[in-house]
Structure formats: C-alpha cells, structure tokens
Amino acid sequence: INCGAITEELMESELFGHVKGSFTGANQTREGLFNYASGGTVFLDEIGEMPLSMQVHLLRVLEQKTIRQVGTNRETPVDVRVIAATNRDLRELVDDGGFREDLFYRLNVVSVLMPPLRERLEDLPLLVEHFANILASDMGLPTPEIRDAQIRDLASYGWPGNVRELKNVIERCLLLNKDPGNCLALSDATQNSMSDSGGKATVDGDRLDDLVRHHILRVLERENGNKSAAARALGVSRKTLERKVKEWQA
C-alpha cells in the first residue's frame, strides 16, 4: 500500500473498508485491505505521507488489533504484521508535528536502513535483470540480453531517484528499443534524461570491474557453467569470456 498514492478521503475506506450507504457511492459493503491481509503482512510504503487523521486509526490497529469499517462502530479483530517504509526522516517529522510520536515508537521496533542504490552497485545487475524480465513480459516483448556495456553505463550514473528511477529507465529502454529482441540498449533519449536529472557519478575502475565480474558470474551460474551459452548471453566471444575468467583465477 503506497500511502502517498491514496487521497486522504479514500484512504480509510481502502485500508479498513466501509459499509453500504456510509458515504455517497458506497453502494455495497466492502472489506478493506487490512481485512484481506489478516493472518499475513501489510506493507505500508511511504508511511511518512500518511495523514495525521489516518495515523490514529493505524495506531489503534497496532495496539488493539482491531479495525472499524467506515460507517460503523463495530470493531473487527485482525491479525496482521505491519512493515513500513519511508524515504523521509520520521524523527524529524515527529519534531515538526507531521507524524505522531506514539505511532513512531510503535512502528520503530526493528529498523533497517536501506542504502541508496549508488552505494550498493553490486545489486545493480540483479535489479536490472529483474526489472527487464518483468517489464518485458508485461509488454509482450522477448527478454533482452544484458551486456557488460549496459551495466557499466548504468553503474556510472548516480541514481538520485534510486530503484524507482532505475525501473523507469529500464522501461524507457524497452519502449524505445528499435530491436527489442536484441540486447537492452540505452537509447539517446534515455541517456539524455539521465544526464539532465543531475545524477552524474564517478565510480572507480576497481568497483566497476567488481560489478562486471559479479554480473558475468551470475550469467555463468544461470547457464549452469556453460561458457558458450554464457558468452552468447553476454554478447562476447567464448574466448573473451574464458580470458576474463582466467584473469580472476590468477
């Protein structure tokens, strides 16, 4: 659930449901997302964007393990685990009055700090492959090859928009690629967009080499060690691939 993508007027109904006739357009009783997730996990993305009025309801869920549908006073028990994420400083929001302190402490049981993408470039090949596979499938396109050159280009960028920006760039590549059956290629439009966003970064050669090595080893693993198949997937000759592997083993 993206808390920043639902209007305040609709959020309570989306999360907790409503009964028939509770507001204009409520033609039938509807369960909310917390009902559907009972016995499982609710992921609240961008929790820092949740309105204060909704924070009260979320606090009740965490403390009393009950929800109340819009239009009724009846409490319905739910058993959910809540995981929340934000790119904002919640402690600062609390100090500024934009986030409830009691809710902050209820949520802040186990905190995991996710470094920005530019600080974990070793994840880049996996993320690129993941998004390329999913987006190509959604578009009805063949899965593109991902070559060293593309990984190097992407790794040299600062990614101010983090993983969301990476996904958008991959989607743009697929949409603008004139040969979607071939390798994933950064079009001129994509490269210009990345340059204009001010996310230039300098990545040292050793780190780029580590990144390329990680990608090649993943492709070899995916091809069950078949160097010919891996070389085709990487867009290089088998001889070049073998030379690279020998360099790493030296």
N, C-alpha and C positions, 0 to 999 in steps of 0.2 A: 504494500500500500504506500503510494507516494503522497505524503501529507501536503506537499506543495502543489499537487495536481488536482486536488478536490476543493471546491469552493466551501467556505465555512457553512453556507446554508445546507449543502448536501452531505457534508462530512458525517454528521451524527447519524443520518439515515443509512449512509453507506457502511459505516462501521457497526452500528448496533441494530439496524433495521427499523421498520415502522409498522404500525397497524393501519388497517383500512380506514380512510377518512381522516387521518391525523393531520393532513395538510392538502392543499389543492394539488390534484394529480395523483394522490395516493389512492388508487382505485382498488388495490388489494393489499393484504398483509404481506410483508416481505421481510425475510430474515437478513441480518447484516453479516458482514464478513467475519466478525468475531464468532457468530453462531456457527458458520461453516468451518471455522478453524478450531472449534472446541475439540480438545484432545490432541492438538498439534501446536504449531508455532505461527505467530503473526509477526511479520517483518514490517516495521514502520520506517520507511525511508524518509529522509529529510524531516526528522522529528522536530527540528528547530523551527519549522514553518507551521507547526500545529497551533491554531488559535488558542488563546487562554481559556476560552469557554469550553473547548473540547478537552483541554488538559485536565479539567476537573473530572470529566467522565472517564478518561483513561486512568486517572488515579484511583477511582472507585473500582475499576476492573482489577487493578493490581492489588488493591488492599482487601476488597470484599469478594473478589472473584465472581461478580455478578454484572449483568448488563441490564439496561432498561430501554426497551424499544420506544421510539418517538410515538407519543400519543397514548402511553400507558404508564402507570406507576408500578406495574408488576415487575419484580426482579427475577431474572432468569440466570441460573448458575451457568458459568462457563469455566472451562479448564484450559487455559492457553498459556504458552510461554511467549513472552514478548521480547523481541530483539529489535533495537532501534539503531538507526544510523543518521549521521548528520555531518555536514562539512563546516558547520559553524561551531563556535566556542560556546557550549551551553552554560558554562560557569559565568561567562561574560553576559550572556543573555539573562541569566538569573539576576545578576547585579543590576542590569538595565531594566528589569521588570518585565522582560519579554518571555520568561519561562518560569514556571512555578518551582520554587526551591524544593518543596516536598516531593514533587514528581521527579525532579533531577536526582534526588538521593534514592528514590525507589528504582529508578532505571539504572543508576550508576553502581551496579553490583559487580559486574565484571566488564572492564573496559578494554577494548582492543584498538590500538592506534594503527590505522592503515596508512602507510607512507604514500605520498603521491607517486604516480606512475614513473615520473622521471627519476625517482630514487630506487626503483625496482625494475630496471630494464630487463632483468633476467626473466621476468614474467611476460615480456612483450611477445616473443614468438608464440607462446601458448594462447595468449589473448587474441592475437591476430588470426591464428588458425581457428580458434573458437568462433569468433565473430564472422569470419569469412565463410565457414561451413554453415552456420545458422542463417546468415543473411542470404547467401547464395541459394540455399534450399527454399527460403521464403519467396525469393524472386523467381524460382524455377530455373535457375542457372546451374551449370556444372560447377563443381567445387574447383576454385582456381588453385594453381600452384603458387607456393610462397617461396621466393628465392632469396638468397643472401642479400642481393642488392636492395630488395624492398625492406628487409629487416634493418639494414644499415641506414637507409633513408629515414625510416620511422624512428630509429634509435637516436638519430642526430637532432630530433625535434624535442622541445621542452614540455609539451603536453600540458598547457595551463588548464585545459578542461578535463584532464585525467582520462579515466576509462570511457566516459561518455563521449568525449571528443574522439578518441580512438575508434569507437564504434561508428560514429558519424563519418569519419574519414574512410573507413573500410566500406561502408555503404555507398559513399560517393564514388569510390574506386570502381565498385561493381556496376553502378549505374552508368558511369561514363566510359567504362572499358569497351573499346571497339571490338575486342576479341575475347569475350568472357570465358571461352574455353581454354584460354591460354593462362599465363601467369597473372597474378594480382599485380597491377601496374598503377603507380601513382601518376594520374593524368596531370597536365599542366594546370588545370583548374584546381585540382586538389592541392598541388604544391603551392600555388599562389595563395589559396585560402589559408594554408598552414603558415606561410610566411607572413601574411597580413595580420594574423592573430597575435603576433609578437611573441611566439613561443620558441624562438630560436634557442638552441642549447649547444654546448660544446661537450662532446663525450670523448674521453681519452681513448687512444687506439687499443690499449690493453682491454678495456671494458668492452669495446666493440668486438674484439676478437673473441672474448669470452661469450658474448651474446651469439655470435655466429656459430661458435663451437656448440653451444647449447642447442641451437636450432638444428644443426646437422645431426647431432647425436639423437635428437628426438625423431628426426625423419628416419634415421637408420633403425631405431627401435621400432618405429611404426611399420617399417618394411621387413621386420624380423631379420635384420642384419644383411639383407640382400643389397649389395652395393650397387648393382646395375639398376635396380628399381629405385633406390635412394637417389642415385645420380640423376635419373630421369626426372624425379620429383623436384630435385633442387635446380634442374636446368644446367647441369655441368656434366663434363665427361666423367666416366668411371675413373680414368687415370688421374684427373684433378682431385676427385674425392679421395682416392687412395693416398695421394700425396699429402693431402691435408691430415688424414688420419695418422699417417706415419709421422708427421711433424709433431702431433700431440703425444704420440707414444715415445718419442725420442727423449 
